Amino acid sequence: MTMMTTRLLTLAAVGLVLAGCQTMTPQERRARDETTCASYGFRRGTDAFATCLQRIELDRRAEARAFRYESDILLRRPYWY
């Protein structure tokens, strides 16, 4: 590889690592969820809108649980079972 290619790959790797460090505040997450529910056609202040927000949060929690379960080597059974 040339020196320029090595530098570009290093810069790209650093960019990916830094992009993975971004987090959202609870306020930003709530605003995004509200925008999502509004884009589905739900109106703010209705029971349907609240249900939409709740389902998004429940889905987020389920994904986090699944990720933790898959990442925890102690919870996985050996492959020969």
C-alpha positions in Angstrom: 0.0 0.0 0.0 1.1 3.5 -0.6 1.6 6.0 2.1 -1.5 8.0 0.9 -3.7 4.9 1.1 -2.5 4.1 4.6 -3.3 7.6 5.7 -6.8 7.6 4.2 -7.6 4.2 5.8 -6.4 5.5 9.2 -8.4 8.6 8.9 -11.5 6.6 7.9 -11.0 4.3 10.9 -10.6 7.2 13.3 -13.8 8.8 11.9 -15.8 5.6 12.4 -14.6 5.2 16.0 -15.5 8.8 16.7 -18.9 8.5 15.1 -19.7 5.5 17.3 -19.1 7.6 20.4 -22.0 10.0 19.8 -24.8 9.7 22.2 -28.2 11.3 22.3 -29.6 13.1 25.3 -33.0 12.0 26.6 -34.5 15.2 25.3 -33.1 14.6 21.8 -34.3 11.0 21.9 -37.8 12.1 22.9 -37.9 14.8 20.2 -36.9 12.2 17.6 -39.5 9.8 18.9 -42.2 12.5 18.7 -41.2 13.3 15.2 -41.4 9.7 14.2 -44.9 9.3 15.7 -46.0 12.5 14.0 -44.7 11.3 10.7 -46.9 8.2 11.1 -49.9 10.5 11.3 -50.5 10.5 15.0 -51.5 13.9 16.6 -49.8 15.1 19.7 -51.8 14.9 22.9 -53.9 11.9 21.8 -53.9 8.4 23.3 -52.7 7.0 20.0 -49.6 9.3 20.1 -48.8 8.2 23.6 -49.1 4.6 22.6 -46.8 5.2 19.7 -44.2 6.7 22.0 -44.6 3.9 24.4 -44.1 1.2 21.7 -40.9 2.9 20.5 -39.5 2.9 24.0 -40.5 -0.7 24.6 -38.9 -1.7 21.3 -35.7 0.2 22.3 -35.6 -1.6 25.6 -36.1 -5.0 24.0 -33.3 -4.3 21.5 -31.0 -3.4 24.4 -31.9 -6.6 26.3 -31.3 -8.7 23.2 -27.9 -7.0 22.7 -26.9 -7.6 26.3 -28.0 -11.2 26.1 -26.1 -11.9 22.9 -23.0 -10.1 24.3 -22.9 -11.9 27.6 -20.8 -15.0 27.1 -21.9 -16.5 30.5 -25.5 -16.6 29.3 -24.8 -18.5 26.1 -24.7 -22.2 26.1 -21.8 -24.1 24.7 -22.2 -25.0 21.0 -22.3 -28.7 21.7 -25.6 -28.6 23.5 
